């Protein structure tokens, strides 16, 4: 679960850079942020254990 929190933190940092600090993000930054959010959502939304 800590990996999901880390992913959310990184994505939030990218949003902060863009809108608060006014840094222009590259397309690689945007793609990386999407990959991170996808991975975090897979971890967060996983089905409950059947055991």
N, C-alpha and C positions, 0 to 999 in steps of 0.2 A: 504494500500500500504506500510505502514511503516513495517509491518511484513515481507513483501518480501525483503525489504532492509536489515532488520535484519538477515534474513536467508542467504542472499548473503554475508553479513559481517562475519557471523559465518563460512561459508564454506571457505571463503578467509582466515580466521584466521587458520583453519585447514591445508590448503595448505601451508601457511606461516610456521607453526610449522614443517611440514614435510620437506620442501625443503630449507628453510632458516635457521631455528634453528636446524634442524637435529634430531627432536624428532620422535621416533618411535610411530606411531599411532596404537591403538588397532583396532581390527575388529569392536568394538562397536563405536569407533570414526568415522570410515568409513561409517558404516551403518547410524549413526546419521547424518552425512554430506549429505548422499544421501536422507534421509527423509526430511531434511531441504530444499535441492534443489528441491525436488519434490513438497513440499508445496509452495515454492516461485514461482515455475513455474505455478502452478495451479492459484495462485493469479495474476501473471503477464499476463498469457495467457487467462484469462477468457473472454468470449464473451462480447461484448459491450451491455449495457443495451438496452432493447427493448422498454423502456418507453419513 
